[in-house]
Amino acid sequence: MDFHSLMEIMDKEIILYANMRELLAAKKLCIILNEVAKFPEIDAKILELTERIKVINEERINITNGTNLNITTLINYSKQEAPKYTYKLEEYKRKLNKLSKEILELYKANTELLEFGITITDKSIQVIIGAFTPKKTNYSKYGKESGSNIGISTIVKEV
């Protein structure tokens, strides 16, 4: 296994994940500031970045002889085959763990903010509709509003 090429790929991978974190943070800010017009641009960048991460992952798999080895396995393998790369791989593991937690937290926050926005919009629409909908009121024989639903009878009283 070529550890030098693997390190180069993992450097690119770290940069891509850091960029993903920044895009998700920008999206969170847009959600908070209600800058809806920026969503398509940010989402397009996120999708593009996701594709680039897939390509980098495939390159990493090709270097590791066609197997998708996790970072812990690579660290253990490097201890036996190339000890000079072990520290660097452990550093990558720490960075990737930190980035993945931050990305997950931002993703969850964005999802919760969007759900909250949808709920607020729904309630606002209900209030607006309620304000313009005529209220059904019934009056008693004394001219006061009655909360009961008095129906109109089809029975005609004989006089």
DSSP file (Angstrom, degrees, kcal/mol; ACC not computed):
  #  RESIDUE AA STRUCTURE BP1 BP2  ACC     N-H-->O    O-->H-N    N-H-->O    O-->H-N    TCO  KAPPA ALPHA  PHI   PSI    X-CA   Y-CA   Z-CA
    1    1 A M              0   0    0      0, 0.0     2,-1.1     0, 0.0     3,-0.1   0.000 360.0 360.0 360.0 137.6    0.0    0.0    0.0
    2    2 A D     >  -     0   0    0     61,-0.5     4,-1.8     1,-0.2     5,-0.1  -0.752 360.0-179.0 -91.1  97.8    1.3    3.5   -0.9
    3    3 A F  H  > S+     0   0    0     -2,-1.1     4,-2.4     1,-0.2    -1,-0.2   0.822  77.7  59.8 -69.1 -31.4    1.0    5.5    2.3
    4    4 A H  H  > S+     0   0    0      2,-0.2     4,-1.8     1,-0.2    -1,-0.2   0.941 109.0  43.1 -63.2 -46.4    2.3    8.7    0.8
    5    5 A S  H  > S+     0   0    0      1,-0.2     4,-2.2     2,-0.2    -1,-0.2   0.878 111.9  55.4 -65.3 -37.4   -0.5    8.7   -1.8
    6    6 A L  H  X S+     0   0    0     -4,-1.8     4,-2.5     1,-0.2    -2,-0.2   0.902 106.0  51.2 -61.3 -41.5   -3.0    7.8    0.9
    7    7 A M  H  X S+     0   0    0     -4,-2.4     4,-2.0     2,-0.2    -1,-0.2   0.891 108.7  51.4 -64.0 -39.6   -1.9   10.8    3.0
    8    8 A E  H  X S+     0   0    0     -4,-1.8     4,-1.9     2,-0.2    -1,-0.2   0.915 111.6  46.9 -63.4 -42.8   -2.4   13.1    0.0
    9    9 A I  H  X S+     0   0    0     -4,-2.2     4,-2.3     1,-0.2    -2,-0.2   0.906 111.3  50.8 -65.7 -41.4   -5.9   11.8   -0.5
   10   10 A M  H  X S+     0   0    0     -4,-2.5     4,-2.3     2,-0.2    -1,-0.2   0.834 106.2  55.8 -68.6 -31.0   -6.7   12.1    3.1
   11   11 A D  H  X S+     0   0    0     -4,-2.0     4,-2.0     2,-0.2    -1,-0.2   0.933 109.8  46.2 -61.6 -45.3   -5.5   15.7    3.1
   12   12 A K  H  X S+     0   0    0     -4,-1.9     4,-2.4     1,-0.2    -2,-0.2   0.895 110.8  53.4 -62.8 -39.9   -8.0   16.4    0.3
   13   13 A E  H  X S+     0   0    0     -4,-2.3     4,-2.4     2,-0.2    -2,-0.2   0.905 107.0  50.6 -63.1 -43.2  -10.7   14.6    2.2
   14   14 A I  H  X S+     0   0    0     -4,-2.3     4,-2.2     1,-0.2    -1,-0.2   0.915 110.9  49.7 -60.4 -43.9  -10.2   16.7    5.3
   15   15 A I  H  X S+     0   0    0     -4,-2.0     4,-2.3     1,-0.2    -2,-0.2   0.912 110.3  50.3 -62.5 -43.1  -10.4   19.9    3.3
   16   16 A L  H  X S+     0   0    0     -4,-2.4     4,-2.0     1,-0.2    -2,-0.2   0.913 111.4  47.5 -63.1 -42.7  -13.6   18.7    1.6
   17   17 A Y  H  X S+     0   0    0     -4,-2.4     4,-2.2     2,-0.2    -1,-0.2   0.866 110.5  52.3 -67.9 -35.0  -15.2   17.9    4.9
   18   18 A A  H  X S+     0   0    0     -4,-2.2     4,-2.0     2,-0.2    -2,-0.2   0.897 109.4  50.1 -64.8 -39.8  -14.1   21.2    6.3
   19   19 A N  H  X S+     0   0    0     -4,-2.3     4,-2.4     2,-0.2    -2,-0.2   0.880 108.2  53.1 -64.2 -37.5  -15.7   22.9    3.3
   20   20 A M  H  X S+     0   0    0     -4,-2.0     4,-2.5     2,-0.2     5,-0.2   0.916 107.2  51.6 -63.0 -43.1  -18.9   20.9    4.0
   21   21 A R  H  X S+     0   0    0     -4,-2.2     4,-2.1     1,-0.2    -1,-0.2   0.915 110.3  49.3 -59.3 -42.8  -19.0   22.2    7.5
   22   22 A E  H  X S+     0   0    0     -4,-2.0     4,-2.2     2,-0.2    -2,-0.2   0.893 110.4  50.0 -65.4 -40.2  -18.6   25.7    6.3
   23   23 A L  H  X S+     0   0    0     -4,-2.4     4,-2.3     2,-0.2    -1,-0.2   0.907 111.0  48.6 -65.4 -41.2  -21.5   25.3    3.8
   24   24 A L  H  X S+     0   0    0     -4,-2.5     4,-2.1     2,-0.2    -1,-0.2   0.866 110.9  50.9 -67.3 -34.7  -23.8   23.9    6.4
   25   25 A A  H  X S+     0   0    0     -4,-2.1     4,-2.1    -5,-0.2    -2,-0.2   0.894 110.3  49.8 -66.9 -39.1  -22.9   26.7    8.7
   26   26 A A  H  X S+     0   0    0     -4,-2.2     4,-2.2     2,-0.2    -2,-0.2   0.888 110.2  50.6 -65.1 -39.0  -23.7   29.2    5.9
   27   27 A K  H  X S+     0   0    0     -4,-2.3     4,-2.3     2,-0.2    -2,-0.2   0.898 107.9  52.8 -66.1 -39.4  -27.0   27.4    5.3
   28   28 A K  H  X S+     0   0    0     -4,-2.1     4,-2.4     1,-0.2    -2,-0.2   0.922 109.2  49.4 -60.8 -43.9  -27.8   27.7    9.0
   29   29 A L  H  X S+     0   0    0     -4,-2.1     4,-2.7     1,-0.2    -1,-0.2   0.894 109.8  51.4 -62.7 -40.4  -27.2   31.4    8.9
   30   30 A C  H  X>S+     0   0    0     -4,-2.2     5,-2.6     2,-0.2     4,-0.6   0.880 109.8  50.0 -63.9 -37.6  -29.4   31.8    5.9
   31   31 A I  H ><5S+     0   0    0     -4,-2.3     3,-0.7     3,-0.2    -2,-0.2   0.934 112.9  46.1 -65.3 -45.3  -32.2   29.9    7.7
   32   32 A I  H 3<5S+     0   0    0     -4,-2.4    -2,-0.2     1,-0.2    -1,-0.2   0.901 117.6  42.5 -64.5 -41.6  -31.9   32.1   10.7
   33   33 A L  H 3<5S-     0   0    0     -4,-2.7    -1,-0.2    -5,-0.2    -2,-0.2   0.451 109.5-124.0 -85.7  -0.3  -31.8   35.3    8.6
   34   34 A N  T <<5 +     0   0    0     -3,-0.7     2,-1.1    -4,-0.6    -3,-0.2   0.891  54.8 154.9  58.8  43.9  -34.6   34.1    6.4
   35   35 A E    > < +     0   0    0     -5,-2.6     3,-1.5     1,-0.2     4,-0.3  -0.601   6.4 163.7 -98.2  70.4  -32.5   34.5    3.2
   36   36 A V  G >   +     0   0    0     -2,-1.1     3,-1.4     1,-0.3    -1,-0.2   0.768  63.2  69.8 -62.8 -29.4  -34.4   31.9    1.3
   37   37 A A  G 3  S+     0   0    0      1,-0.3     4,-0.4    -3,-0.2    -1,-0.3   0.739  94.9  56.3 -64.3 -22.0  -33.1   33.0   -2.1
   38   38 A K  G <> S+     0   0    0     -3,-1.5     4,-2.3     1,-0.2    -1,-0.3   0.614  83.6  86.8 -85.1 -12.7  -29.6   31.7   -1.2
   39   39 A F  H <> S+     0   0    0     -3,-1.4     4,-3.2    -4,-0.3     5,-0.3   0.916  85.2  50.8 -56.2 -49.6  -30.8   28.2   -0.6
   40   40 A P  H  > S+     0   0    0      0, 0.0     4,-2.2     0, 0.0    -1,-0.2   0.900 112.0  48.2 -58.8 -39.5  -30.5   26.9   -4.1
   41   41 A E  H  > S+     0   0    0     -4,-0.4     4,-1.9     2,-0.2    -2,-0.2   0.937 115.4  43.4 -65.1 -46.8  -26.9   28.2   -4.5
   42   42 A I  H  X S+     0   0    0     -4,-2.3     4,-2.4     1,-0.2    -1,-0.2   0.917 113.9  50.9 -66.4 -43.1  -25.8   26.6   -1.2
   43   43 A D  H  X S+     0   0    0     -4,-3.2     4,-2.4    -5,-0.2    -1,-0.2   0.882 108.4  52.5 -63.0 -37.4  -27.6   23.4   -1.8
   44   44 A A  H  X S+     0   0    0     -4,-2.2     4,-2.3    -5,-0.3    -1,-0.2   0.908 110.2  48.3 -63.6 -41.1  -26.0   23.1   -5.3
   45   45 A K  H  X S+     0   0    0     -4,-1.9     4,-2.5     2,-0.2    -2,-0.2   0.888 110.3  51.7 -66.0 -38.5  -22.6   23.6   -3.7
   46   46 A I  H  X S+     0   0    0     -4,-2.4     4,-2.2     2,-0.2    -2,-0.2   0.922 111.1  47.3 -63.8 -43.6  -23.4   20.9   -1.0
   47   47 A L  H  X S+     0   0    0     -4,-2.4     4,-2.0     2,-0.2    -2,-0.2   0.905 112.4  49.7 -64.1 -41.2  -24.4   18.5   -3.8
   48   48 A E  H  X S+     0   0    0     -4,-2.3     4,-2.0     1,-0.2    -2,-0.2   0.916 111.6  48.8 -62.6 -43.2  -21.2   19.2   -5.8
   49   49 A L  H  X S+     0   0    0     -4,-2.5     4,-2.2     1,-0.2    -2,-0.2   0.873 107.4  55.4 -65.4 -37.3  -19.1   18.8   -2.7
   50   50 A T  H  X S+     0   0    0     -4,-2.2     4,-1.9     1,-0.2    -1,-0.2   0.907 107.7  49.3 -61.5 -41.8  -20.8   15.5   -1.9
   51   51 A E  H  X S+     0   0    0     -4,-2.0     4,-2.0     1,-0.2    -2,-0.2   0.899 109.9  50.9 -64.2 -40.6  -19.9   14.2   -5.4
   52   52 A R  H  X S+     0   0    0     -4,-2.0     4,-2.3     1,-0.2    -2,-0.2   0.874 108.2  52.5 -64.9 -36.7  -16.3   15.3   -4.9
   53   53 A I  H  X S+     0   0    0     -4,-2.2     4,-2.4     2,-0.2    -1,-0.2   0.893 107.6  52.2 -65.4 -39.2  -16.2   13.4   -1.6
   54   54 A K  H  X S+     0   0    0     -4,-1.9     4,-2.2     2,-0.2    -2,-0.2   0.908 109.4  49.4 -61.8 -41.7  -17.5   10.3   -3.3
   55   55 A V  H  X S+     0   0    0     -4,-2.0     4,-2.1     2,-0.2    -2,-0.2   0.923 111.5  48.4 -64.1 -44.4  -14.7   10.6   -5.9
   56   56 A I  H  X S+     0   0    0     -4,-2.3     4,-2.4     1,-0.2    -1,-0.2   0.892 109.7  53.0 -62.5 -39.7  -12.0   11.0   -3.2
   57   57 A N  H  X S+     0   0    0     -4,-2.4     4,-2.2     1,-0.2    -1,-0.2   0.901 108.1  50.2 -63.0 -40.6  -13.4    8.0   -1.3
   58   58 A E  H  X S+     0   0    0     -4,-2.2     4,-2.2     2,-0.2    -1,-0.2   0.891 109.4  51.6 -64.4 -38.6  -13.2    5.9   -4.5
   59   59 A E  H  X S+     0   0    0     -4,-2.1     4,-1.9     2,-0.2    -2,-0.2   0.913 109.6  49.9 -62.7 -42.0   -9.5    7.0   -4.9
   60   60 A R  H  X S+     0   0    0     -4,-2.4     4,-1.7     1,-0.2    -2,-0.2   0.895 109.8  51.0 -63.6 -39.7   -8.8    6.0   -1.3
   61   61 A I  H  <>S+     0   0    0     -4,-2.2     5,-2.1     1,-0.2     6,-0.6   0.897 108.2  52.6 -64.8 -39.7  -10.4    2.6   -1.9
   62   62 A N  H ><5S+     0   0    0     -4,-2.2     3,-0.9     1,-0.2    -1,-0.2   0.879 108.9  49.4 -63.4 -37.8   -8.3    2.1   -5.1
   63   63 A I  H 3<5S+     0   0    0     -4,-1.9   -61,-0.5     1,-0.3    -1,-0.2   0.842 105.2  58.1 -70.4 -32.3   -5.1    2.8   -3.1
   64   64 A T  T ><5S-     0   0    0     -4,-1.7     3,-1.1     3,-0.2    -1,-0.3  -0.034 127.9 -95.0 -90.4  33.6   -6.1    0.4   -0.4
   65   65 A N  T < 5S-     0   0    0     -3,-0.9    -3,-0.2     1,-0.2    -2,-0.1   0.837  78.6 -53.6  61.0  38.1   -6.2   -2.5   -2.9
   66   66 A G  T 3 <S+     0   0    0     -5,-2.1     2,-0.4     1,-0.2    -1,-0.2   0.565 110.0 114.9  80.5   8.4  -10.0   -2.2   -3.5
   67   67 A T    <   -     0   0    0     -3,-1.1     2,-1.4    -6,-0.6    -1,-0.2  -0.904  66.0-131.8-114.1 143.6  -11.1   -2.4    0.1
   68   68 A N        -     0   0    0     -2,-0.4     2,-0.3    -3,-0.1    -7,-0.1  -0.685  35.2-174.5 -91.6  84.8  -12.8    0.3    2.1
   69   69 A L        -     0   0    0     -2,-1.4     2,-0.1    -9,-0.1    -5,-0.0  -0.608  20.0-127.8 -83.1 137.3  -10.7    0.2    5.2
   70   70 A N     >  -     0   0    0     -2,-0.3     4,-2.1     1,-0.1     3,-0.2  -0.365  28.7-103.9 -78.2 167.7  -11.7    2.3    8.1
   71   71 A I  H  > S+     0   0    0      1,-0.2     4,-2.4     2,-0.2     5,-0.2   0.838 119.1  55.8 -64.5 -34.9   -9.2    4.7    9.7
   72   72 A T  H  > S+     0   0    0      2,-0.2     4,-2.4     1,-0.2    -1,-0.2   0.912 108.3  48.3 -64.7 -41.5   -8.6    2.5   12.7
   73   73 A T  H  > S+     0   0    0      2,-0.2     4,-2.5     1,-0.2    -2,-0.2   0.900 111.0  51.1 -63.8 -41.2   -7.7   -0.5   10.5
   74   74 A L  H  X S+     0   0    0     -4,-2.1     4,-2.5     2,-0.2    -2,-0.2   0.893 109.4  50.7 -63.2 -39.4   -5.3    1.8    8.5
   75   75 A I  H  X S+     0   0    0     -4,-2.4     4,-1.8     2,-0.2    -2,-0.2   0.937 111.8  46.8 -63.2 -46.5   -3.7    2.9   11.7
   76   76 A N  H  X S+     0   0    0     -4,-2.4     4,-0.9     1,-0.2    -2,-0.2   0.895 113.6  48.9 -62.6 -40.0   -3.2   -0.7   12.9
   77   77 A Y  H >X S+     0   0    0     -4,-2.5     4,-2.7     1,-0.2     3,-0.6   0.896 109.0  52.7 -66.6 -39.8   -1.8   -1.6    9.5
   78   78 A S  H 3X S+     0   0    0     -4,-2.5     4,-1.6     1,-0.2     7,-0.2   0.832  99.3  63.5 -67.1 -31.0    0.6    1.3    9.5
   79   79 A K  H 3< S+     0   0    0     -4,-1.8    -1,-0.2     1,-0.2    -2,-0.2   0.851 114.9  32.6 -59.8 -33.1    2.0    0.4   12.9
   80   80 A Q  H << S+     0   0    0     -4,-0.9    -2,-0.2    -3,-0.6    -1,-0.2   0.875 132.2  28.0 -88.9 -43.1    3.3   -2.9   11.3
   81   81 A E  H  < S+     0   0    0     -4,-2.7    -3,-0.2     1,-0.2    -2,-0.2   0.839 136.3   8.8 -94.5 -36.5    4.1   -1.8    7.7
   82   82 A A    ><  +     0   0    0     -4,-1.6     3,-2.0    -5,-0.3     4,-0.4  -0.581  59.4 177.2-148.3  78.0    5.0    2.0    7.9
   83   83 A P  G >> S+     0   0    0      0, 0.0     3,-1.1     0, 0.0     4,-0.6   0.738  76.2  70.2 -59.4 -24.9    5.3    3.3   11.5
   84   84 A K  G 34 S+     0   0    0      1,-0.2     4,-0.3     2,-0.1     3,-0.1   0.711 100.0  48.8 -68.0 -16.7    6.3    6.8   10.3
   85   85 A Y  G <> S+     0   0    0     -3,-2.0     4,-2.3    -7,-0.2    -1,-0.2   0.518  87.3  87.3 -96.6  -6.9    2.7    7.3    9.1
   86   86 A T  H <> S+     0   0    0     -3,-1.1     4,-2.4    -4,-0.4     5,-0.2   0.923  88.1  48.1 -61.0 -47.8    0.9    6.1   12.2
   87   87 A Y  H  X S+     0   0    0     -4,-0.6     4,-2.1     1,-0.2    -1,-0.2   0.919 112.1  50.0 -60.9 -43.1    1.0    9.5   14.0
   88   88 A K  H  > S+     0   0    0     -4,-0.3     4,-2.3     1,-0.2    -1,-0.2   0.902 110.8  49.4 -62.8 -41.8   -0.3   11.3   10.9
   89   89 A L  H  X S+     0   0    0     -4,-2.3     4,-2.3     2,-0.2    -1,-0.2   0.888 109.5  51.4 -65.5 -38.8   -3.1    8.8   10.5
   90   90 A E  H  X S+     0   0    0     -4,-2.4     4,-2.0     2,-0.2    -1,-0.2   0.878 109.2  51.5 -65.0 -36.3   -4.1    9.2   14.2
   91   91 A E  H  X S+     0   0    0     -4,-2.1     4,-2.4     2,-0.2    -2,-0.2   0.911 108.8  50.7 -64.6 -43.1   -4.2   12.9   13.6
   92   92 A Y  H  X S+     0   0    0     -4,-2.3     4,-3.2     1,-0.2     5,-0.3   0.902 107.7  54.1 -59.6 -41.1   -6.5   12.4   10.6
   93   93 A K  H  X S+     0   0    0     -4,-2.3     4,-2.5     1,-0.2    -1,-0.2   0.929 109.2  47.1 -61.1 -45.3   -8.7   10.3   12.8
   94   94 A R  H  X S+     0   0    0     -4,-2.0     4,-2.3     2,-0.2    -1,-0.2   0.923 114.7  46.9 -61.8 -44.5   -9.1   13.0   15.4
   95   95 A K  H  X S+     0   0    0     -4,-2.4     4,-2.9     2,-0.2     5,-0.2   0.924 113.2  48.0 -64.2 -45.2   -9.8   15.6   12.7
   96   96 A L  H  X S+     0   0    0     -4,-3.2     4,-2.8     2,-0.2    -1,-0.2   0.892 111.4  50.5 -64.3 -39.6  -12.3   13.5   10.9
   97   97 A N  H  X S+     0   0    0     -4,-2.5     4,-2.0    -5,-0.3    -1,-0.2   0.928 113.0  46.2 -62.7 -44.2  -14.1   12.6   14.2
   98   98 A K  H  X S+     0   0    0     -4,-2.3     4,-2.3    -5,-0.2    -2,-0.2   0.935 115.0  46.5 -64.2 -46.9  -14.3   16.3   15.1
   99   99 A L  H  X S+     0   0    0     -4,-2.9     4,-2.9     1,-0.2     5,-0.2   0.904 110.8  51.9 -62.9 -42.0  -15.5   17.3   11.6
  100  100 A S  H  X S+     0   0    0     -4,-2.8     4,-2.3    -5,-0.2    -1,-0.2   0.893 110.5  48.4 -64.8 -37.9  -18.1   14.5   11.4
  101  101 A K  H  X S+     0   0    0     -4,-2.0     4,-2.5     2,-0.2    -1,-0.2   0.928 113.6  46.9 -65.3 -44.4  -19.5   15.6   14.8
  102  102 A E  H  X S+     0   0    0     -4,-2.3     4,-2.5     2,-0.2    -2,-0.2   0.910 113.0  48.7 -64.2 -42.0  -19.7   19.2   13.8
  103  103 A I  H  X S+     0   0    0     -4,-2.9     4,-2.6     2,-0.2    -1,-0.2   0.918 112.1  49.0 -63.9 -43.5  -21.3   18.4   10.4
  104  104 A L  H  X S+     0   0    0     -4,-2.3     4,-2.6    -5,-0.2    -2,-0.2   0.912 111.6  49.1 -62.7 -43.4  -23.9   16.1   12.1
  105  105 A E  H  X S+     0   0    0     -4,-2.5     4,-2.6     2,-0.2    -2,-0.2   0.915 112.9  47.2 -63.3 -43.1  -24.7   18.8   14.7
  106  106 A L  H  X S+     0   0    0     -4,-2.5     4,-2.8     2,-0.2     5,-0.2   0.907 111.7  50.9 -64.8 -41.1  -25.1   21.5   11.9
  107  107 A Y  H  X S+     0   0    0     -4,-2.6     4,-2.3     2,-0.2    -2,-0.2   0.935 112.7  45.6 -60.9 -46.7  -27.2   19.1    9.9
  108  108 A K  H  X S+     0   0    0     -4,-2.6     4,-2.6     2,-0.2    -2,-0.2   0.915 113.1  50.1 -63.3 -42.9  -29.5   18.4   12.8
  109  109 A A  H  X S+     0   0    0     -4,-2.6     4,-2.7     1,-0.2    -2,-0.2   0.920 111.2  48.9 -62.1 -44.2  -29.7   22.1   13.7
  110  110 A N  H  X S+     0   0    0     -4,-2.8     4,-2.5     2,-0.2    -1,-0.2   0.911 111.8  49.1 -62.2 -42.2  -30.6   23.0   10.1
  111  111 A T  H  X S+     0   0    0     -4,-2.3     4,-2.5    -5,-0.2    -2,-0.2   0.925 112.8  47.1 -63.6 -44.7  -33.3   20.3   10.0
  112  112 A E  H  X S+     0   0    0     -4,-2.6     4,-2.6     2,-0.2    -2,-0.2   0.904 112.0  50.5 -64.5 -41.0  -34.8   21.5   13.3
  113  113 A L  H  X S+     0   0    0     -4,-2.7     4,-2.5     2,-0.2    -2,-0.2   0.912 111.6  47.8 -63.4 -42.1  -34.8   25.1   12.2
  114  114 A L  H  X S+     0   0    0     -4,-2.5     4,-2.3     2,-0.2    -2,-0.2   0.918 112.3  48.7 -65.1 -42.3  -36.5   24.3    9.0
  115  115 A E  H  X S+     0   0    0     -4,-2.5     4,-2.2     2,-0.2    -2,-0.2   0.907 112.1  49.5 -62.9 -41.1  -39.1   22.2   10.8
  116  116 A F  H  X S+     0   0    0     -4,-2.6     4,-2.6     2,-0.2    -2,-0.2   0.907 110.0  51.2 -63.5 -42.1  -39.7   25.0   13.2
  117  117 A G  H  X S+     0   0    0     -4,-2.5     4,-2.5     1,-0.2    -2,-0.2   0.891 109.3  50.1 -61.7 -40.8  -40.0   27.5   10.3
  118  118 A I  H  X S+     0   0    0     -4,-2.3     4,-2.4     2,-0.2    -1,-0.2   0.908 111.2  49.1 -64.7 -41.4  -42.6   25.3    8.7
  119  119 A T  H  X S+     0   0    0     -4,-2.2     4,-2.4     2,-0.2    -2,-0.2   0.925 112.3  47.5 -63.8 -45.0  -44.6   25.0   11.9
  120  120 A I  H  X S+     0   0    0     -4,-2.6     4,-2.5     1,-0.2    -2,-0.2   0.915 112.5  49.6 -62.9 -43.2  -44.5   28.8   12.4
  121  121 A T  H  X S+     0   0    0     -4,-2.5     4,-2.5     2,-0.2    -1,-0.2   0.913 110.5  50.4 -62.1 -42.8  -45.6   29.4    8.8
  122  122 A D  H  X S+     0   0    0     -4,-2.4     4,-2.2     1,-0.2    -2,-0.2   0.926 112.1  46.3 -61.3 -45.8  -48.4   26.9    9.2
  123  123 A K  H  X S+     0   0    0     -4,-2.4     4,-2.2     2,-0.2    -1,-0.2   0.890 111.5  52.5 -65.6 -38.3  -49.7   28.6   12.4
  124  124 A S  H  X S+     0   0    0     -4,-2.5     4,-2.5     2,-0.2    -2,-0.2   0.916 109.5  49.0 -62.5 -43.2  -49.4   32.0   10.7
  125  125 A I  H  X S+     0   0    0     -4,-2.5     4,-2.7     1,-0.2     5,-0.2   0.904 109.9  51.6 -63.6 -40.9  -51.4   30.9    7.8
  126  126 A Q  H  X S+     0   0    0     -4,-2.2     4,-2.4     2,-0.2    -1,-0.2   0.892 110.4  48.8 -63.1 -39.1  -54.1   29.5   10.1
  127  127 A V  H  X S+     0   0    0     -4,-2.2     4,-1.9     2,-0.2    -2,-0.2   0.917 112.2  48.3 -66.3 -42.7  -54.2   32.8   12.0
  128  128 A I  H  X S+     0   0    0     -4,-2.5     4,-1.4     2,-0.2    -2,-0.2   0.928 113.4  46.6 -63.7 -45.2  -54.6   34.7    8.8
  129  129 A I  H  X S+     0   0    0     -4,-2.7     4,-1.1     1,-0.2     3,-0.3   0.911 111.7  52.1 -62.9 -41.9  -57.3   32.4    7.5
  130  130 A G  H  < S+     0   0    0     -4,-2.4    -1,-0.2     1,-0.2    -2,-0.2   0.839 106.3  54.5 -63.4 -33.4  -59.1   32.6   10.8
  131  131 A A  H  < S+     0   0    0     -4,-1.9    -1,-0.2     1,-0.2    -2,-0.2   0.835 114.2  39.6 -70.6 -32.0  -59.0   36.4   10.7
  132  132 A F  H  < S+     0   0    0     -4,-1.4    -1,-0.2    -3,-0.3    -2,-0.2   0.521  93.5  96.2 -97.1  -6.3  -60.7   36.6    7.3
  133  133 A T  S  < S-     0   0    0     -4,-1.1     2,-0.1    -5,-0.1    -4,-0.0  -0.726  82.7-116.4 -84.6 127.1  -63.2   33.8    7.8
  134  134 A P        -     0   0    0      0, 0.0     2,-0.3     0, 0.0    -2,-0.1  -0.381  29.0-125.9 -64.1 138.5  -66.6   35.1    9.0
  135  135 A K        -     0   0    0     -4,-0.1     2,-0.7    -2,-0.1    -4,-0.0  -0.655  15.0-126.6 -86.7 140.1  -67.5   33.9   12.4
  136  136 A K        +     0   0    0     -2,-0.3     2,-0.4     2,-0.0    -1,-0.0  -0.764  36.6 175.8 -86.1 116.6  -70.8   32.1   12.8
  137  137 A T        -     0   0    0     -2,-0.7     2,-0.4     8,-0.0    10,-0.1  -0.961  15.9-159.3-124.4 144.3  -72.7   33.8   15.6
  138  138 A N  E     -A  146   0A   0      8,-0.9     8,-3.5    -2,-0.4     2,-0.4  -0.911   9.8-146.3-117.4 146.3  -76.1   33.1   16.8
  139  139 A Y  E     -A  145   0A   0     -2,-0.4     6,-0.2     6,-0.3     2,-0.0  -0.905  10.5-133.1-115.2 142.9  -78.2   35.5   18.8
  140  140 A S    >   -     0   0    0      4,-3.0     3,-2.1    -2,-0.4     6,-0.0  -0.244  41.5 -90.9 -80.1 177.7  -80.7   34.7   21.5
  141  141 A K  T 3  S+     0   0    0      1,-0.3    -1,-0.1     2,-0.1    -2,-0.0   0.633 128.2  59.1 -67.6 -10.0  -84.2   36.2   21.6
  142  142 A Y  T 3  S-     0   0    0      2,-0.2    -1,-0.3     3,-0.0     3,-0.1   0.356 120.2-106.9 -97.8   4.4  -82.7   39.0   23.7
  143  143 A G  S <  S+     0   0    0     -3,-2.1     2,-0.3     1,-0.3    -2,-0.1   0.631  77.6 128.8  83.4  14.7  -80.2   40.0   21.0
  144  144 A K        -     0   0    0      1,-0.1    -4,-3.0     0, 0.0    -1,-0.3  -0.747  66.8 -96.3-103.8 152.3  -77.1   38.6   22.8
  145  145 A E  E     -A  139   0A   0     -2,-0.3     2,-0.4    -6,-0.2    -6,-0.3  -0.384  37.2-158.2 -66.2 140.2  -74.6   36.3   21.2
  146  146 A S  E     -A  138   0A   0     -8,-3.5    -8,-0.9     2,-0.1     4,-0.1  -0.974  14.3-154.3-121.6 133.3  -75.2   32.6   21.9
  147  147 A G        +     0   0    0     -2,-0.4     2,-0.1   -10,-0.1    -1,-0.1   0.615  67.5  98.0 -81.3 -11.4  -72.4   30.1   21.7
  148  148 A S  S    S-     0   0    0      1,-0.1     2,-1.2   -10,-0.1    -2,-0.1  -0.418  82.0-116.1 -78.2 153.6  -74.8   27.3   21.0
  149  149 A N        -     0   0    0     -2,-0.1     2,-0.6   -12,-0.0    -1,-0.1  -0.751  34.2-171.3 -90.2  96.7  -75.4   26.1   17.5
  150  150 A I        -     0   0    0     -2,-1.2     2,-0.2    -4,-0.1   -11,-0.1  -0.796   9.9-153.0 -90.7 123.5  -79.0   26.8   16.9
  151  151 A G        -     0   0    0     -2,-0.6     2,-0.5     1,-0.0    -2,-0.0  -0.528  20.1-105.9 -93.2 163.0  -80.2   25.3   13.7
  152  152 A I        -     0   0    0     -2,-0.2     2,-0.3     2,-0.0    -1,-0.0  -0.771  36.1-138.0 -88.5 127.9  -83.0   26.5   11.5
  153  153 A S        -     0   0    0     -2,-0.5    -1,-0.0     2,-0.1     0, 0.0  -0.600  10.4-152.5 -88.5 145.8  -86.0   24.2   11.8
  154  154 A T        +     0   0    0     -2,-0.3     2,-0.5     2,-0.1    -1,-0.1   0.438  69.8 102.5 -92.9  -1.0  -88.0   23.2    8.8
  155  155 A I        -     0   0    0      1,-0.0     2,-0.5     2,-0.0    -2,-0.1  -0.722  64.1-149.5 -86.3 127.4  -91.1   22.8   11.0
  156  156 A V        -     0   0    0     -2,-0.5     2,-0.3     1,-0.0    -2,-0.1  -0.845  13.1-129.6 -98.6 129.3  -93.5   25.7   10.6
  157  157 A K        -     0   0    0     -2,-0.5     2,-0.3     1,-0.1    -2,-0.0  -0.615  21.0-126.3 -79.7 132.2  -95.5   26.5   13.6
  158  158 A E              0   0    0     -2,-0.3    -1,-0.1     1,-0.1     0, 0.0  -0.594 360.0 360.0 -79.1 137.3  -99.3   26.9   13.0
  159  159 A V              0   0    0     -2,-0.3    -1,-0.1     0, 0.0    -2,-0.0   0.408 360.0 360.0-103.5 360.0 -100.8   30.1   14.1
